[in-house]
Amino acid sequence: MDRPRIRIEPTAFDLLLEGLSLLALLILAGLPLFYWGQLPDTVPTHFDAGGRPDSYGSKGSLLALPGIAIALYVVLTAMQRVPHTFNYPIEVNPGNAKRLYRHSVRMLRLLKMTILLGFTFILHRVILVVLGQAQGLGAWVLPVFLLTIALGIGYGLWPAFRR
């Protein structure tokens, strides 16, 4: 595997995706801290398919989502630096490497942003449920979250099948 190593410079759109991801991460990390004093000791930790709470735990469990998000942010950001190591469905050569790498890196940026915005929405909604300002997550949250992730992956894979 002797693929070209090309630095993919971010476009304005890429920088927007990175900015939205970082903003979502900061809000996500700040939400539990901001509401901590208002939260009871027991909070919902799981929701059924209809978006209604069906399992409870300590309010410290609300820190898990920001922790997972930080780890995902670091890993996905690091992966953006090594697109030459990714698996591609076609042979990578000097003629198509830049195009394949750019779309793969953008796919990671889209996924990172989607996941972080989704986690931020979910955590905020959980806090609203705890505070009695909402009944649940809503049955639409999971399908929309999964659809946006699938669209991001599709966006990244589509150019690889275009020769």
C-alpha positions in Angstrom: 0.0 0.0 0.0 2.0 2.9 -1.3 -0.6 5.6 -1.3 0.2 9.3 -1.8 0.3 11.3 1.5 -1.4 14.6 0.8 -2.4 17.2 3.3 -6.0 18.2 2.7 -6.5 21.9 3.4 -9.8 22.7 5.0 -12.3 24.7 3.0 -14.6 27.4 4.5 -17.3 24.7 4.8 -14.8 22.3 6.6 -14.0 25.1 9.0 -17.7 25.7 9.7 -18.1 22.0 10.4 -15.2 22.1 12.8 -16.5 25.2 14.5 -19.9 23.7 15.0 -18.4 20.5 16.4 -16.3 22.4 18.9 -19.2 24.6 19.9 -21.4 21.6 20.4 -18.7 19.9 22.5 -18.3 23.0 24.7 -22.0 23.3 25.2 -22.3 19.6 25.9 -19.6 19.7 28.5 -21.1 22.8 30.1 -24.7 21.7 30.3 -24.3 19.4 33.3 -22.1 22.0 35.1 -24.6 24.7 34.5 -27.6 22.7 35.7 -25.9 20.6 38.4 -27.3 22.4 41.4 -30.9 22.1 40.0 -30.7 18.4 39.3 -32.0 15.8 41.7 -29.8 12.9 42.8 -31.7 10.5 40.5 -32.1 11.2 36.8 -33.2 9.2 33.7 -30.4 7.2 32.2 -32.3 5.4 29.4 -35.3 6.0 27.2 -37.6 3.6 25.4 -38.4 3.7 21.7 -41.1 6.2 22.3 -38.6 8.5 24.0 -40.0 8.0 27.5 -37.6 7.4 30.5 -37.5 3.7 31.5 -34.3 3.5 33.6 -32.8 5.8 36.3 -29.4 6.4 37.9 -27.4 9.0 39.7 -27.0 12.5 38.3 -23.3 11.7 37.9 -24.3 9.5 35.0 -25.0 12.7 33.0 -21.3 13.2 32.8 -20.9 10.0 30.7 -22.2 11.5 27.5 -19.8 14.5 27.6 -16.9 12.1 28.4 -17.8 9.9 25.4 -18.2 12.9 23.2 -14.7 14.3 24.2 -13.2 10.9 23.3 -15.0 10.7 20.0 -14.0 14.3 19.2 -10.3 13.5 19.8 -10.3 10.2 17.9 -12.2 11.6 14.9 -10.1 14.7 14.7 -6.9 12.6 14.8 -8.3 10.3 12.1 -8.7 13.3 9.8 -4.9 13.6 9.6 -4.4 10.1 8.1 -6.8 9.6 5.2 -4.1 7.6 3.3 -4.6 4.8 5.8 -8.4 4.4 5.3 -10.0 1.6 3.3 -11.4 2.7 0.0 -13.6 0.6 -2.4 -11.3 1.6 -5.4 -7.6 1.8 -5.9 -6.1 5.0 -4.6 -3.6 6.6 -7.0 -2.1 10.0 -7.5 -4.9 11.0 -9.8 -7.8 10.3 -7.4 -6.1 10.5 -4.0 -7.0 14.2 -3.3 -10.6 13.7 -4.2 -11.0 10.5 -2.2 -9.1 11.9 0.8 -11.1 15.2 0.8 -14.4 13.4 0.8 -13.3 10.9 3.5 -12.1 13.7 5.8 -15.3 15.7 5.2 -17.3 12.6 6.0 -15.5 12.4 9.4 -16.2 16.1 10.0 -19.9 15.6 9.2 -20.1 12.6 11.4 -18.3 14.4 14.2 -20.6 17.4 14.0 -23.7 15.2 13.7 -22.8 13.1 16.7 -21.9 16.1 18.9 -25.0 18.0 18.0 -27.1 14.9 18.6 -25.5 14.3 22.0 -25.9 17.9 22.9 -29.6 17.8 22.0 -30.1 14.6 23.9 -28.4 15.7 27.1 -30.3 19.0 27.0 -33.5 17.2 26.6 -32.7 14.8 29.4 -32.1 17.8 31.7 -35.4 19.3 30.6 -37.1 16.0 31.5 -35.5 16.0 34.9 -36.5 19.6 35.5 -40.1 18.7 34.5 -40.0 20.9 31.4 -40.4 18.0 28.9 -42.1 14.6 29.0 -39.4 12.7 27.1 -36.9 12.7 24.2 -39.6 12.2 21.6 -40.0 9.2 19.3 -38.5 11.1 16.4 -35.0 11.7 18.0 -33.5 8.3 17.3 -34.7 7.9 13.7 -33.5 11.5 12.8 -30.2 11.0 14.6 -29.5 7.7 12.7 -30.7 9.1 9.4 -28.3 12.1 9.6 -25.4 9.8 10.5 -26.3 7.5 7.5 -26.5 10.6 5.2 -23.0 11.7 6.4 -21.6 8.2 5.7 -23.3 8.2 2.3 -21.9 11.6 1.5 -18.4 10.3 2.2 -18.8 7.0 0.3 -20.6 8.4 -2.8 -17.5 9.9 -4.5 -15.5 6.7 -4.0 -17.9 4.9 -6.3 -17.7 7.7 -8.9 -14.7 7.1 -11.0 
